[in-house]
Amino acid sequence: MELNKYQKKAVSHVNGPALVLAVPGAGKTTVLIHRTNNLIENHNINPDSILSITFSRASANDMKERYNTTFPNFQSTAIKFSTIHSFSYTILREYAYRKNIKYTLLEGKNTPINKNALLRKIYLEINGEYITEERLEGIVNTIGYIKNMCFDIDEYMLNNNVEINNFKEIYMYYENYKLQNHLIDFDDMLVLTYKVLKEDKYLLNKYRNKYNYIQVDEGQDTSKIQMEIIKTIAYPNNNLFIVADDDQSIYGFRGAFPKGLLEFKKIYPKAKIFYMEENFRSSKNIVNVSNKFIKQNTLRYDKNLFTENEDVRPIQIVKAKTVLDQYEYLVGELKKYDELSNTAILYRNNISTLGLIEYLEKNNIPFHLRDMKISLFNHWMINDIVAFLTLAKDDTNISAFEKIYYKMRGFVYKKYINYIKTLNFNSSVFDRILLYPGLDEEYKQKIIELKRDFKYLSRLKPCEAISFIEEDLKYERYLRENSLKLGYTYDSLKTILFDLKLIAKNTPSIEVFLSRLKYLDYLSKKSVQAKNGVVLSTIHAAKGLEFKNVYMIDLVDGDFPTSNSIEAFYKGNYDLLEEERRLFYVGMTRAKEVLDLVTIKNRNDKKVESSKFLVEIEEMFKK
Ligand SMILES: Nc1ncnc2c1ncn2[C@@H]1O[C@H](COP(=O)(O)OP(=O)(O)OP(=O)(O)O)[C@@H](O)[C@H]1O
């Protein structure tokens, strides 16, 4: 591969601070590998003294592998390719050894105590209710954000509107618990390492002397604390080489701090800034539109994305009438390809996969789900519907009843549940409630009606059954009243119900429907390992990847960009909307040849608007 002149310039940089600002597909990793080799071969720099920091373990391995294939005569064993976390942990372990402290990790493999389990327990203890998976993710991200931005908790609480109940109490409990038990999570690794470097001169000097040359990939997603660690180690020579694309910074919610890049010249007035603006990945059509699109952001280094690649196929905007039409369209497209691993369907939210997986399976299209941290089929709402149907089929099932008794009409109290647990397990839960001492006739009548309705429910077709749960059993009322408390918009919860009905429509009975859900769950889990199907991924998880064909779906206003970001924008805060735009841009720039932007006009039988971003791109075509 022949490097272009801009890549060559960056590669030949040796001493002092440098920031390489690159566009998507500019060959950032390529440049880092070639520069590493240049330092060693042409400048006699000891491979031991080069530290290359990447965003994830996968990219650290990838970089090492690429180095070895590009320069097979010089194996990379001595060069350190590492994530910032694993680098920090090396320092911290050494510190712990010297001070005779034993830290136990709360995250990663083989941990005796798991971070999520601990936070679930704390949440239950403080708030008296079980936490949803999404809310847990929210807490984890917020804690991460505070640590990575080097905030003090009080300062953070003062300046932010935190939607999680008793967040400060949860935070303090978690911090104290860890402190007392010498437990640390990944965020603490960074905070503690920074502290160690400030306090322990021996370690500071040891690592400063060891790593004379520091390179950072994906600099746009480096957080404040990470940057502080890197700067501290690089001082005073400041042989710091950062490759970044500020337009691809998409982890602001976790504490990524791209503004740090915008200040690079202030921190290092003598820093060299290199630009790499040629995209080697995508067709001219995709590059030109993406370039115009990202220029609407204001907080950025201005760059001019260009390519020598040919036009292949104009970006296509597809407006499906309904969600079903969207799936039909995708299936039609996918059937055109012999090989699917070159094709990706990208979305903003994981929720988009529920109906999609049903459709792909029905059409025998293999798929590969990336990054399924939480199984969608384990979603609490799906568990609720399963519990309703299980109870309908067997009204002695107390564990199903316990999941939903307060989510439907009938006013069943916790004390009744405790009471009926002491009674004969083989009788109907409703009959058992009737035995509770002192119930009045009117209430008993309500319970008898509820029992009758569950019998009726058991005889319905699955799709009608879900509607009956929603309307007659008043599950919809529960969702409407609690959605925000549970961390959702009511519309997004309706979408899950809608997708469940879509699956239900294809099944003849409740039993078949329940086993279909189990099967789809099994398929999704299995697909994480599969390599031969169409790739289904959130845009976040597709970062750094490239595909011949990309379909971005569910491009609906309020979902993408999120309604939060739109509201914040109207109140004068542009950060969130700018991050949404960057995310959209990351999605678009994954495509080499085919890029389809797909929206829908109706969802849950309601008209929805196309994403503002899509409308904007459509306008560009008219000009
Ligand atoms: N000088 C070059 N000539 C031809 N192809 C190149 C050159 N430099 C890089 N490439 C190719 O361009 C593609 C994009 O490179 P790479 O994945 O390193 O980009 P990137 O800058 O990391 O992209 P992104 O930030 O979008 O993830 C790769 O397929 C790479 O092999």
The ligand as an SDF file (V2000), in Angstrom:
LIG
                    3D

 31 33  0  0  0  0  0  0  0  0999 V2000
   -2.7790    4.9110    1.4830 N   0  0  0  0  0  0  0  0  0  0  0  0
   -3.7950    4.0630    1.3360 C   0  0  0  0  0  0  0  0  0  0  0  0
   -4.0840    3.5380    0.1340 N   0  0  0  0  0  0  0  0  0  0  0  0
   -5.1130    2.6760   -0.0140 C   0  0  0  0  0  0  0  0  0  0  0  0
   -5.9100    2.2500    0.9810 N   0  0  0  0  0  0  0  0  0  0  0  0
   -5.6680    2.7280    2.1970 C   0  0  0  0  0  0  0  0  0  0  0  0
   -4.5990    3.6580    2.4530 C   0  0  0  0  0  0  0  0  0  0  0  0
   -4.6000    3.9580    3.7720 N   0  0  0  0  0  0  0  0  0  0  0  0
   -5.6280    3.2510    4.3280 C   0  0  0  0  0  0  0  0  0  0  0  0
   -6.2750    2.5170    3.3890 N   0  0  0  0  0  0  0  0  0  0  0  0
   -7.4390    1.6380    3.5790 C   0  0  0  0  0  0  0  0  0  0  0  0
   -8.5730    2.4460    3.9070 O   0  0  0  0  0  0  0  0  0  0  0  0
   -9.4590    1.7520    4.7680 C   0  0  0  0  0  0  0  0  0  0  0  0
   -9.7360    2.5790    6.0170 C   0  0  0  0  0  0  0  0  0  0  0  0
   -8.6030    2.5450    6.8540 O   0  0  0  0  0  0  0  0  0  0  0  0
   -8.7450    2.4850    8.4510 P   0  0  0  0  0  0  0  0  0  0  0  0
   -9.7190    1.4390    8.8170 O   0  0  0  0  0  0  0  0  0  0  0  0
   -7.3710    2.4720    9.0330 O   0  0  0  0  0  0  0  0  0  0  0  0
   -9.4040    3.8970    8.6090 O   0  0  0  0  0  0  0  0  0  0  0  0
   -9.7740    4.6890    9.8970 P   0  0  0  0  0  0  0  0  0  0  0  0
   -9.1930    6.0310    9.6790 O   0  0  0  0  0  0  0  0  0  0  0  0
   -9.3790    3.9470   11.1330 O   0  0  0  0  0  0  0  0  0  0  0  0
  -11.3440    4.7350    9.7200 O   0  0  0  0  0  0  0  0  0  0  0  0
  -12.5550    5.0610   10.7740 P   0  0  0  0  0  0  0  0  0  0  0  0
  -12.0950    6.1910   11.6000 O   0  0  0  0  0  0  0  0  0  0  0  0
  -13.6780    5.4530    9.8780 O   0  0  0  0  0  0  0  0  0  0  0  0
  -12.8310    3.8080   11.5130 O   0  0  0  0  0  0  0  0  0  0  0  0
   -8.8210    0.4230    5.0980 C   0  0  0  0  0  0  0  0  0  0  0  0
   -9.4110   -0.5650    4.2770 O   0  0  0  0  0  0  0  0  0  0  0  0
   -7.3290    0.6710    4.7480 C   0  0  0  0  0  0  0  0  0  0  0  0
   -6.6740   -0.5140    4.3580 O   0  0  0  0  0  0  0  0  0  0  0  0
  1  2  1  0
  2  3  1  0
  2  7  2  0
  3  4  2  0
  4  5  1  0
  5  6  2  0
  6  7  1  0
  6 10  1  0
  7  8  1  0
  8  9  2  0
  9 10  1  0
 10 11  1  0
 11 12  1  0
 11 30  1  0
 12 13  1  0
 13 14  1  0
 13 28  1  0
 14 15  1  0
 15 16  1  0
 16 17  2  0
 16 18  1  0
 16 19  1  0
 19 20  1  0
 20 21  2  0
 20 22  1  0
 20 23  1  0
 23 24  1  0
 24 25  2  0
 24 26  1  0
 24 27  1  0
 28 29  1  0
 28 30  1  0
 30 31  1  0
M  END
$$$$
